Amino acid sequence: MILEVSDKTTQIRSKHPLAVGCLLLGLAAIPDALIVPVLHDLTVVRFGVSQSAAHLLMAVNLLGAILAVGLLYIFKRRFPSSVLLLASAVLSALFLAGMAISTTWWAMLAFRCLEGGADLVLLSVSFRLIAGAGKRERYGGRMGGGFTVMMVALALGVGLGGFIGRESPVAVLWTGVVIMAVLTPIVVIVRHTVDNMPASPFPKPHSCPLIPREWLGAGFLAIDRGLAALVATSLPLLLASGFNIGKMTLGLALGGMFLALASFSAPVGILADRHGGEKIRLISSLLCGFALAGLGLMAWLPPIVVLPPCLLVYGAGAAGLMPSAFSVAVRSDASNLVFSSLQTAGQAGFAVGVLGGAWIVSAVALPAGTLLSIMFPIAGVLFIIVNFVLLGVLRKIPISVR
Protein backbone atom coordinates (compact mmCIF):
# COMPACT_ATOMS: atom_id res chain seq x y z
CA MET A 1 0.00 0.00 0.00
CA ILE A 2 2.82 2.35 0.93
CA LEU A 3 4.55 1.49 -2.32
CA GLU A 4 1.41 2.27 -4.33
CA VAL A 5 0.99 5.64 -2.62
CA SER A 6 4.65 6.44 -3.22
CA ASP A 7 4.36 5.56 -6.92
CA LYS A 8 1.27 7.72 -7.32
CA THR A 9 2.94 10.61 -5.54
CA THR A 10 5.95 10.34 -7.84
CA GLN A 11 3.73 10.30 -10.91
CA ILE A 12 1.81 13.37 -9.74
CA ARG A 13 5.02 15.26 -9.00
CA SER A 14 6.50 14.29 -12.35
CA LYS A 15 3.63 15.97 -14.16
CA HIS A 16 4.23 19.33 -12.53
CA PRO A 17 7.46 20.21 -14.38
CA LEU A 18 5.88 19.14 -17.68
CA ALA A 19 2.83 21.37 -17.14
CA VAL A 20 5.00 24.27 -15.98
CA GLY A 21 7.38 23.84 -18.91
CA CYS A 22 4.51 23.81 -21.41
CA LEU A 23 2.95 26.91 -19.81
CA LEU A 24 6.24 28.84 -19.91
CA LEU A 25 6.97 27.69 -23.46
CA GLY A 26 3.53 28.68 -24.73
CA LEU A 27 3.72 32.19 -23.29
CA ALA A 28 7.32 32.70 -24.42
CA ALA A 29 6.52 31.71 -28.02
CA ILE A 30 3.64 34.15 -28.59
CA PRO A 31 5.46 37.54 -28.84
CA ASP A 32 7.66 36.41 -31.75
CA ALA A 33 4.62 35.24 -33.73
CA LEU A 34 2.77 38.52 -33.14
CA ILE A 35 5.17 40.28 -35.48
CA VAL A 36 4.66 38.03 -38.51
CA PRO A 37 1.34 39.41 -39.85
CA VAL A 38 2.49 43.04 -39.55
CA LEU A 39 6.12 42.56 -40.61
CA HIS A 40 5.68 44.68 -43.73
CA ASP A 41 4.07 47.55 -41.80
CA LEU A 42 6.67 47.42 -39.01
CA THR A 43 9.56 47.62 -41.46
CA VAL A 44 8.79 48.87 -44.97
CA VAL A 45 5.95 51.24 -44.04
CA ARG A 46 7.27 52.42 -40.68
CA PHE A 47 10.91 53.00 -41.64
CA GLY A 48 10.84 53.03 -45.44
CA VAL A 49 13.32 50.18 -45.85
CA SER A 50 13.30 47.79 -48.80
CA GLN A 51 11.65 44.38 -48.85
CA SER A 52 15.06 42.72 -48.76
CA ALA A 53 16.16 44.77 -45.75
CA ALA A 54 12.92 43.87 -43.98
CA HIS A 55 14.09 40.24 -43.85
CA LEU A 56 16.79 41.35 -41.40
CA LEU A 57 14.21 41.81 -38.64
CA MET A 58 13.52 38.06 -38.69
CA ALA A 59 17.20 37.11 -38.88
CA VAL A 60 19.14 39.56 -36.69
CA ASN A 61 17.98 37.89 -33.47
CA LEU A 62 20.55 35.18 -34.27
CA LEU A 63 23.27 37.56 -33.07
CA GLY A 64 21.46 37.99 -29.77
CA ALA A 65 21.14 34.22 -29.45
CA ILE A 66 24.89 33.77 -29.94
CA LEU A 67 25.50 36.43 -27.30
CA ALA A 68 23.18 34.62 -24.88
CA VAL A 69 25.00 31.30 -25.41
CA GLY A 70 28.31 33.04 -24.76
CA LEU A 71 27.02 34.49 -21.49
CA LEU A 72 25.66 31.10 -20.38
CA TYR A 73 29.08 29.60 -21.06
CA ILE A 74 30.84 32.31 -19.05
CA PHE A 75 28.41 32.07 -16.10
CA LYS A 76 28.85 28.26 -15.90
CA ARG A 77 25.65 27.63 -13.91
CA ARG A 78 26.25 30.38 -11.34
CA PHE A 79 22.56 31.26 -11.49
CA PRO A 80 19.60 28.87 -11.09
CA SER A 81 17.22 28.37 -14.00
CA SER A 82 14.46 30.44 -12.36
CA VAL A 83 16.78 33.47 -12.20
CA LEU A 84 17.63 33.06 -15.88
CA LEU A 85 13.93 32.87 -16.75
CA LEU A 86 13.03 35.86 -14.61
CA ALA A 87 15.83 38.04 -15.98
CA SER A 88 15.02 37.00 -19.56
CA ALA A 89 11.32 37.81 -19.19
CA VAL A 90 12.08 41.28 -17.79
CA LEU A 91 14.71 42.00 -20.43
CA SER A 92 12.46 40.74 -23.22
CA ALA A 93 9.73 43.13 -22.09
CA LEU A 94 12.20 46.04 -22.05
CA PHE A 95 13.60 45.21 -25.49
CA LEU A 96 10.12 44.83 -26.99
CA ALA A 97 9.23 48.23 -25.54
CA GLY A 98 12.42 49.59 -27.08
CA MET A 99 11.34 48.23 -30.47
CA ALA A 100 7.97 49.92 -30.03
CA ILE A 101 9.45 53.36 -29.35
CA SER A 102 12.35 53.13 -31.82
CA THR A 103 12.59 56.05 -34.21
CA THR A 104 15.26 54.63 -36.53
CA TRP A 105 15.63 51.35 -38.39
CA TRP A 106 19.01 50.59 -36.79
CA ALA A 107 17.65 51.11 -33.27
CA MET A 108 14.84 48.71 -34.12
CA LEU A 109 17.34 46.09 -35.29
CA ALA A 110 19.50 46.57 -32.19
CA PHE A 111 16.59 46.00 -29.81
CA ARG A 112 15.42 43.03 -31.91
CA CYS A 113 18.91 41.52 -31.70
CA LEU A 114 18.99 41.81 -27.90
CA GLU A 115 15.44 40.52 -27.59
CA GLY A 116 16.51 37.45 -29.55
CA GLY A 117 18.97 36.56 -26.79
CA ALA A 118 16.36 36.89 -24.05
CA ASP A 119 13.87 34.90 -26.11
CA LEU A 120 16.42 32.12 -26.62
CA VAL A 121 16.90 31.64 -22.87
CA LEU A 122 13.13 31.57 -22.26
CA LEU A 123 12.59 28.87 -24.87
CA SER A 124 15.67 26.83 -23.96
CA VAL A 125 14.97 26.64 -20.22
CA SER A 126 11.33 25.77 -20.95
CA PHE A 127 12.35 22.96 -23.31
CA ARG A 128 14.87 21.64 -20.80
CA LEU A 129 12.13 21.60 -18.16
CA ILE A 130 9.93 19.56 -20.50
CA ALA A 131 12.79 17.23 -21.47
CA GLY A 132 13.66 16.36 -17.89
CA ALA A 133 10.10 16.02 -16.59
CA GLY A 134 9.89 12.23 -16.65
CA LYS A 135 11.46 8.98 -17.71
CA ARG A 136 13.94 8.71 -20.58
CA GLU A 137 11.64 6.17 -22.24
CA ARG A 138 8.99 8.88 -22.75
CA TYR A 139 11.37 11.65 -23.80
CA GLY A 140 10.18 11.85 -27.42
CA GLY A 141 6.53 12.06 -26.40
CA ARG A 142 7.24 14.93 -24.01
CA MET A 143 9.18 16.86 -26.65
CA GLY A 144 6.39 16.21 -29.16
CA GLY A 145 3.89 17.56 -26.66
CA GLY A 146 6.05 20.64 -26.12
CA PHE A 147 6.26 21.17 -29.87
CA THR A 148 2.46 20.94 -30.06
CA VAL A 149 2.15 23.63 -27.41
CA MET A 150 4.63 25.79 -29.31
CA MET A 151 2.75 25.40 -32.60
CA VAL A 152 -0.56 26.30 -30.95
CA ALA A 153 1.09 29.34 -29.33
CA LEU A 154 2.54 30.45 -32.67
CA ALA A 155 -0.83 30.06 -34.38
CA LEU A 156 -2.45 32.07 -31.57
CA GLY A 157 0.25 34.71 -31.85
CA VAL A 158 -0.18 35.06 -35.61
CA GLY A 159 -3.95 35.38 -35.20
CA LEU A 160 -3.64 37.96 -32.42
CA GLY A 161 -1.01 39.88 -34.34
CA GLY A 162 -3.24 40.14 -37.40
CA PHE A 163 -6.21 41.26 -35.30
CA ILE A 164 -4.37 43.73 -33.04
CA GLY A 165 -2.15 45.10 -35.80
CA ARG A 166 -5.01 46.17 -38.09
CA GLU A 167 -5.13 49.66 -36.61
CA SER A 168 -1.58 50.05 -35.31
CA PRO A 169 1.26 47.60 -36.08
CA VAL A 170 3.24 48.94 -33.13
CA ALA A 171 0.44 47.71 -30.84
CA VAL A 172 1.61 44.13 -31.36
CA LEU A 173 4.94 45.02 -29.76
CA TRP A 174 3.18 46.46 -26.72
CA THR A 175 1.10 43.28 -26.59
CA GLY A 176 4.36 41.34 -26.38
CA VAL A 177 5.42 43.57 -23.48
CA VAL A 178 2.17 42.74 -21.66
CA ILE A 179 2.69 39.00 -22.21
CA MET A 180 6.21 39.19 -20.80
CA ALA A 181 4.84 41.20 -17.87
CA VAL A 182 2.37 38.37 -17.22
CA LEU A 183 5.10 35.76 -17.57
CA THR A 184 7.32 37.43 -14.96
CA PRO A 185 5.14 36.77 -11.86
CA ILE A 186 4.37 33.28 -13.16
CA VAL A 187 8.10 32.51 -13.11
CA VAL A 188 8.26 33.74 -9.52
CA ILE A 189 5.36 31.47 -8.55
CA VAL A 190 6.79 28.32 -10.19
CA ARG A 191 10.45 28.99 -9.36
CA HIS A 192 10.72 26.03 -6.99
CA THR A 193 9.46 23.64 -9.67
CA VAL A 194 11.93 25.09 -12.17
CA ASP A 195 14.89 24.84 -9.79
CA ASN A 196 14.04 21.38 -8.43
CA MET A 197 14.82 19.65 -11.71
CA PRO A 198 17.69 17.11 -11.55
CA ALA A 199 21.08 18.68 -12.17
CA SER A 200 22.63 18.17 -15.57
CA PRO A 201 25.93 16.28 -15.75
CA PHE A 202 28.97 18.55 -15.85
CA PRO A 203 31.23 18.20 -18.89
CA LYS A 204 34.78 17.01 -18.35
CA PRO A 205 37.34 19.79 -17.79
CA HIS A 206 38.39 21.57 -20.99
CA SER A 207 35.83 19.61 -23.03
CA CYS A 208 32.89 20.80 -25.10
CA PRO A 209 29.51 20.88 -23.28
CA LEU A 210 27.92 19.16 -26.30
CA ILE A 211 28.66 15.46 -26.72
CA PRO A 212 29.26 14.18 -30.29
CA ARG A 213 25.68 13.22 -31.09
CA GLU A 214 24.39 16.60 -29.92
CA TRP A 215 26.44 18.28 -32.63
CA LEU A 216 24.44 16.19 -35.08
CA GLY A 217 21.29 17.21 -33.20
CA ALA A 218 22.27 20.82 -33.83
CA GLY A 219 22.62 19.95 -37.51
CA PHE A 220 19.14 18.41 -37.55
CA LEU A 221 17.59 21.51 -35.98
CA ALA A 222 19.47 23.83 -38.34
CA ILE A 223 18.25 22.15 -41.52
CA ASP A 224 14.73 21.79 -40.11
CA ARG A 225 14.46 25.48 -39.36
CA GLY A 226 16.12 26.42 -42.64
CA LEU A 227 13.49 24.47 -44.56
CA ALA A 228 10.74 25.97 -42.40
CA ALA A 229 12.04 29.45 -43.25
CA LEU A 230 11.71 28.76 -46.97
CA VAL A 231 8.16 27.51 -46.51
CA ALA A 232 7.17 30.41 -44.26
CA THR A 233 8.73 33.27 -46.27
CA SER A 234 9.69 32.44 -49.85
CA LEU A 235 6.77 30.11 -50.61
CA PRO A 236 3.96 32.62 -49.89
CA LEU A 237 5.84 35.33 -51.80
CA LEU A 238 6.32 33.17 -54.90
CA LEU A 239 2.77 31.83 -54.76
CA ALA A 240 1.30 35.33 -54.59
CA SER A 241 3.42 36.75 -57.40
CA GLY A 242 3.73 33.70 -59.64
CA PHE A 243 0.35 32.00 -59.41
CA ASN A 244 -1.91 34.77 -58.11
CA ILE A 245 -3.02 32.56 -55.23
CA GLY A 246 -5.88 34.10 -53.27
CA LYS A 247 -5.41 34.88 -49.60
CA MET A 248 -8.17 32.45 -48.63
CA THR A 249 -6.62 29.54 -50.55
CA LEU A 250 -3.18 30.27 -49.17
CA GLY A 251 -4.56 30.73 -45.67
CA LEU A 252 -6.42 27.42 -45.78
CA ALA A 253 -3.35 25.58 -47.10
CA LEU A 254 -1.03 27.07 -44.47
CA GLY A 255 -3.69 26.54 -41.81
CA GLY A 256 -3.86 22.85 -42.70
CA MET A 257 -0.10 22.63 -42.47
CA PHE A 258 -0.01 24.15 -38.98
CA LEU A 259 -2.93 21.97 -37.91
CA ALA A 260 -1.02 18.89 -39.02
CA LEU A 261 2.08 20.11 -37.19
CA ALA A 262 0.15 20.64 -33.96
CA SER A 263 -1.88 17.43 -34.24
CA PHE A 264 0.85 14.94 -35.06
CA SER A 265 3.79 16.16 -32.95
CA ALA A 266 2.88 14.39 -29.70
CA PRO A 267 1.77 11.09 -31.33
CA VAL A 268 4.91 11.02 -33.48
CA GLY A 269 7.03 11.70 -30.40
CA ILE A 270 5.43 8.67 -28.71
CA LEU A 271 6.20 6.59 -31.81
CA ALA A 272 9.82 7.76 -31.57
CA ASP A 273 9.93 6.41 -28.00
CA ARG A 274 8.53 3.05 -29.09
CA HIS A 275 10.25 2.48 -32.42
CA GLY A 276 13.39 4.62 -32.20
CA GLY A 277 14.10 8.20 -33.14
CA GLU A 278 16.21 7.25 -36.17
CA LYS A 279 13.33 5.51 -37.94
CA ILE A 280 10.89 8.34 -37.23
CA ARG A 281 13.48 10.90 -38.35
CA LEU A 282 13.98 9.06 -41.61
CA ILE A 283 10.24 8.78 -42.33
CA SER A 284 9.61 12.42 -41.39
CA SER A 285 12.40 13.70 -43.63
CA LEU A 286 11.10 11.63 -46.54
CA LEU A 287 7.58 13.02 -46.09
CA CYS A 288 8.87 16.62 -45.96
CA GLY A 289 11.18 16.17 -48.91
CA PHE A 290 8.65 14.47 -51.17
CA ALA A 291 5.95 16.99 -50.20
CA LEU A 292 8.14 19.92 -51.27
CA ALA A 293 9.22 18.09 -54.40
CA GLY A 294 5.53 17.68 -55.18
CA LEU A 295 5.16 21.46 -55.38
CA GLY A 296 6.98 21.21 -58.71
CA LEU A 297 3.77 19.75 -60.15
CA MET A 298 2.33 23.26 -60.14
CA ALA A 299 4.19 23.77 -63.40
CA TRP A 300 1.55 21.50 -65.00
CA LEU A 301 -1.39 21.27 -62.57
CA PRO A 302 -3.58 23.99 -60.99
CA PRO A 303 -2.20 25.21 -57.64
CA ILE A 304 -5.51 24.50 -55.91
CA VAL A 305 -4.97 20.80 -56.70
CA VAL A 306 -1.30 20.62 -55.67
CA LEU A 307 -0.80 23.10 -52.82
CA PRO A 308 -3.18 21.89 -50.05
CA PRO A 309 -2.20 18.18 -50.10
CA CYS A 310 1.53 18.97 -50.38
CA LEU A 311 1.48 21.36 -47.43
CA LEU A 312 -0.65 18.94 -45.42
CA VAL A 313 1.87 16.13 -46.00
CA TYR A 314 4.73 18.53 -45.24
CA GLY A 315 3.04 19.47 -41.96
CA ALA A 316 2.59 15.82 -41.00
CA GLY A 317 6.25 15.12 -41.76
CA ALA A 318 7.55 18.25 -40.06
CA ALA A 319 5.62 17.28 -36.92
CA GLY A 320 8.08 14.44 -36.39
CA LEU A 321 11.29 16.33 -37.09
CA MET A 322 11.87 18.00 -33.72
CA PRO A 323 10.72 15.14 -31.43
CA SER A 324 12.82 12.62 -33.36
CA ALA A 325 15.86 14.93 -33.44
CA PHE A 326 15.82 15.32 -29.67
CA SER A 327 15.01 11.65 -29.11
CA VAL A 328 17.91 10.38 -31.21
CA ALA A 329 20.58 13.03 -30.66
CA VAL A 330 20.07 15.04 -27.44
CA ARG A 331 20.31 13.96 -23.80
CA SER A 332 17.13 14.49 -21.81
CA ASP A 333 19.19 15.76 -18.87
CA ALA A 334 21.36 18.14 -20.90
CA SER A 335 22.14 21.57 -19.44
CA ASN A 336 20.61 24.95 -20.25
CA LEU A 337 23.78 25.74 -22.20
CA VAL A 338 23.30 22.67 -24.41
CA PHE A 339 19.63 23.43 -25.08
CA SER A 340 20.49 27.07 -25.79
CA SER A 341 23.22 26.00 -28.22
CA LEU A 342 20.75 23.75 -30.02
CA GLN A 343 18.18 26.52 -30.24
CA THR A 344 20.88 28.83 -31.60
CA ALA A 345 21.70 26.28 -34.29
CA GLY A 346 18.01 26.27 -35.20
CA GLN A 347 17.94 30.06 -35.36
CA ALA A 348 21.05 30.03 -37.54
CA GLY A 349 19.31 27.65 -39.93
CA PHE A 350 16.24 29.86 -39.97
CA ALA A 351 18.33 32.96 -40.69
CA VAL A 352 20.13 31.19 -43.53
CA GLY A 353 16.76 30.05 -44.91
CA VAL A 354 15.25 33.54 -44.75
CA LEU A 355 18.25 35.36 -46.21
CA GLY A 356 19.08 32.62 -48.70
CA GLY A 357 15.50 32.52 -49.95
CA ALA A 358 15.44 36.30 -50.27
CA TRP A 359 18.71 36.26 -52.23
CA ILE A 360 17.53 33.52 -54.60
CA VAL A 361 14.23 35.29 -55.27
CA SER A 362 16.00 38.58 -56.03
CA ALA A 363 19.03 37.20 -57.90
CA VAL A 364 17.63 34.43 -60.09
CA ALA A 365 16.13 35.90 -63.27
CA LEU A 366 13.18 33.52 -63.64
CA PRO A 367 9.43 34.05 -63.43
CA ALA A 368 8.12 33.45 -59.92
CA GLY A 369 6.07 30.41 -60.93
CA THR A 370 8.99 28.76 -62.70
CA LEU A 371 11.35 29.53 -59.81
CA LEU A 372 8.97 27.95 -57.30
CA SER A 373 8.57 24.83 -59.43
CA ILE A 374 12.36 24.39 -59.50
CA MET A 375 13.47 25.76 -56.14
CA PHE A 376 11.29 23.72 -53.78
CA PRO A 377 11.81 20.30 -55.41
CA ILE A 378 15.57 20.90 -55.18
CA ALA A 379 15.21 21.95 -51.54
CA GLY A 380 13.17 18.82 -50.79
CA VAL A 381 15.71 16.48 -52.37
CA LEU A 382 18.63 18.20 -50.62
CA PHE A 383 16.79 17.94 -47.30
CA ILE A 384 16.43 14.17 -47.70
CA ILE A 385 20.09 13.76 -48.69
CA VAL A 386 21.41 15.78 -45.74
CA ASN A 387 19.23 13.80 -43.33
CA PHE A 388 20.56 10.53 -44.74
CA VAL A 389 24.13 11.80 -44.29
CA LEU A 390 23.57 12.95 -40.69
CA LEU A 391 21.83 9.71 -39.74
CA GLY A 392 24.68 7.75 -41.34
CA VAL A 393 27.26 9.68 -39.34
CA LEU A 394 25.21 9.17 -36.16
CA ARG A 395 25.21 5.40 -36.63
CA LYS A 396 29.01 5.37 -37.02
CA ILE A 397 29.58 7.14 -33.69
CA PRO A 398 30.50 4.47 -31.10
CA ILE A 399 27.81 4.05 -28.46
CA SER A 400 30.45 4.60 -25.75
CA VAL A 401 31.06 8.21 -26.85
CA ARG A 402 27.55 9.16 -27.93
C-alpha positions, 0 to 999 in steps of 0.5 A, a space after each residue: 500500500 505504501 509502495 502504491 501511494 509512493 508511486 502515485 505521488 511520484 507520478 503526480 510530481 512528475 507531471 508538474 514540471 511538464 505542465 510548468 514547462 509547457 505553460 512557460 513555453 507557450 507564453 514565451 513563443 507568442 510575442 515572436 509570432 505577433 510580429 509576422 502578420 504586420 512585418 511589412 508595416 513594421 519595417 517597410 511602411 514604418 521605416 521606409 526600408 526595402 523588402 530585402 532589408 525587412 528580412 533582417 528583422 527576422 534574422 538579426 535575433 541570431 546575433 542575440 542568441 549567440 551572445 546569450 549562449 556566450 554568457 551562459 558559457 561564461 556564467 557556468 551555472 552560477 545562477 539557477 534556471 528560475 533566475 535566468 527565466 526571470 531576468 530574460 522575461 524582464 529584459 524581453 519586455 524592455 527590449 520589446 518596448 524599445 522596439 515599439 518606441 524606436 525612431 530609426 531602423 538601426 535602433 529597431 534592429 539593435 533591440 530586436 537583436 537583444 530581444 533574440 537573446 532573451 527569447 532564446 533563454 526563455 525557450 531553452 529553459 522551458 524545453 529543458 524543463 519539458 525534457 527532464 520532466 519524466 522517464 527517458 523512455 517517454 522523452 520523445 513524447 514529451 518533446 512532441 507535446 512541447 512542440 504541439 504547445 509551441 505550434 498552438 502558441 505560434 498560431 495564436 500569436 499570428 492570429 492575435 497579431 493580425 487582429 491587433 495590428 489592423 489599426 496600429 502595427 506597433 500595438 503588437 509590440 506592446 502586446 508582447 510587453 504585456 505577455 512578458 509582464 504576465 510571464 514574470 510573476 508566473 516565473 516567480 510562482 513556479 520557481 521552486 518547480 523550475 529549480 528542483 529539476 535534476 542537475 545536468 551532468 557537468 562536462 569534463 574539464 576543458 571539453 565541449 559541453 555538447 557530446 558528439 551526437 548533440 552536434 548532429 542534433 544541432 545539424 538536424 535543428 538547423 536544416 529543419 528550421 532552414 526548410 521551415 524558413 523557406 516555406 514560411 517566407 519564400 513560398 507565400 511570396 512566390 505563390 502570390 506573385 507567380 500563381 496569383 493565389 488568393 489569400 483564402 486559398 493560401 490561408 487554408 493551405 497554411 492553416 492545414 499545415 499548422 494543424 497537421 504540425 500541432 496534431 501529429 507532434 505528440 503522437 509522433 514523439 510517442 512513436 519515436 519512443 517506441 520504435 526509435 528516433 532514427 526511424 521516425 526521423 527518416 520517415 519524417 524527412 522523406 515526407 517533408 522532402 517528397 511533399 516539397 518536391 511535389 510542389 513542382 507539379 504546379 508547373 503542370 497542374 492547378 495550384 488549388 490541386 497541388 498546394 493543399 495536399 503537399 502542405 498537409 503532408 509537409 506538416 505531418 512530416 515536419 511534426 516528427 522532425 523535432 521530437 525525433 531529433 531530440 530523441 535520437 541526438 540530445 540527452 534528456 538531462 542536458 544543461 541549459 547551455 546545451 539546449 540554448 546552443 541547439 536553439 541557436 543552431 536552429 535560429 542560424 538555420 532559420 536565418 540562412 533560410 530567410 536570407 538565402 531565400 530572399 537572395 535567390 528570389 531577387 538574384 535568379 532571373 526567372 518568373 516566380 512560378 517557374 522559380 517555385 517549381 524548381 526551387 522547392 523540389 531541389 530543396 526537398 531532395 537536398 533535405 532528404 540527402 542531408 538527413 541521410 548523411 547525418 543519420 549515417 554519421 550518427 550510426 558510425 559514432 561508437 555508443 560509448 562516446 555518444 
